[in-house]
Amino acid sequence: MPTFHDLRSRRRELLDELDQMAETVAELTAMLDGIAEPIPEEFIEHHEHRAWLQRQQAGVLVILHETERTLLEFGADDWDEA
């Protein structure tokens, strides 16, 4: 079973990963927003990459939720590293 410190570190990693994914999704969305339908072939890969990233974000959110639930079992109020 992971320790409280391990869970706290994993939570920070997941939050950082979510931030990076959100930034990339925002960049791809800005790039794709101005494109009229149908999407030109050169942007299909970007569109697919954005969809993949959004699925990855959902997965990371599930893992983050489970990590935070486990942290709650430790009864700690402050999960951020000091």
C-alpha positions as CSV (number, residue, x, y, z in Angstrom):
1,M,0.0,0.0,0.0
2,P,1.4,3.4,-0.9
3,T,2.3,5.8,1.8
4,F,0.8,9.2,2.4
5,H,3.9,10.8,1.0
6,D,3.7,8.6,-2.1
7,L,0.1,9.5,-2.6
8,R,0.7,13.2,-2.1
9,S,3.6,13.1,-4.6
10,R,1.4,11.2,-7.1
11,R,-1.4,13.8,-6.7
12,R,1.0,16.6,-7.5
13,E,2.3,14.7,-10.6
14,L,-1.3,14.1,-11.8
15,L,-2.2,17.8,-11.3
16,D,0.9,18.8,-13.3
17,E,0.0,16.3,-16.0
18,L,-3.5,17.7,-16.2
19,D,-2.1,21.2,-16.5
20,Q,0.1,20.2,-19.4
21,M,-2.7,18.4,-21.2
22,A,-5.0,21.3,-20.7
23,E,-2.4,23.7,-22.2
24,T,-1.9,21.4,-25.2
25,V,-5.7,21.0,-25.8
26,A,-6.1,24.7,-25.6
27,E,-3.4,25.3,-28.2
28,L,-4.9,22.6,-30.5
29,T,-8.4,24.1,-30.0
30,A,-7.2,27.6,-30.9
31,M,-5.6,26.2,-34.0
32,L,-8.6,24.2,-35.1
33,D,-11.3,26.8,-34.2
34,G,-10.8,28.8,-37.3
35,I,-11.0,25.9,-39.7
36,A,-14.2,25.4,-41.6
37,E,-15.9,22.0,-42.0
38,P,-14.9,19.7,-43.5
39,I,-11.5,19.7,-41.8
40,P,-8.6,19.9,-44.3
41,E,-6.6,16.7,-44.3
42,E,-3.5,18.5,-42.8
43,F,-5.5,19.3,-39.6
44,I,-7.1,15.8,-39.2
45,E,-4.1,14.6,-37.2
46,H,-4.4,17.6,-34.9
47,H,-8.1,17.0,-34.4
48,E,-7.4,13.3,-33.6
49,H,-4.6,14.3,-31.2
50,R,-6.9,16.7,-29.4
51,A,-9.5,14.0,-29.1
52,W,-6.9,11.5,-27.8
53,L,-5.7,14.1,-25.2
54,Q,-9.2,14.7,-24.0
55,R,-9.7,11.0,-23.4
56,Q,-6.3,10.9,-21.6
57,Q,-7.5,13.9,-19.4
58,A,-10.6,11.9,-18.4
59,G,-8.4,9.0,-17.4
60,V,-6.1,11.1,-15.4
61,L,-9.1,12.7,-13.6
62,V,-10.3,9.2,-12.6
63,I,-6.8,8.3,-11.2
64,L,-6.7,11.7,-9.4
65,H,-10.1,11.1,-7.9
66,E,-9.0,7.7,-6.6
67,T,-5.8,9.1,-5.3
68,E,-7.6,11.9,-3.4
69,R,-10.1,9.4,-2.1
70,T,-7.3,7.3,-0.7
71,L,-5.7,10.5,0.8
72,L,-9.0,11.1,2.6
73,E,-8.7,7.7,4.2
74,F,-5.5,8.9,5.8
75,G,-7.6,11.7,7.3
76,A,-5.3,14.4,6.2
77,D,-6.6,17.9,5.6
78,D,-3.5,19.4,3.8
79,W,-2.4,17.3,0.8
80,D,0.0,19.8,-0.8
81,E,3.6,19.4,0.1
82,A,4.9,22.0,2.4
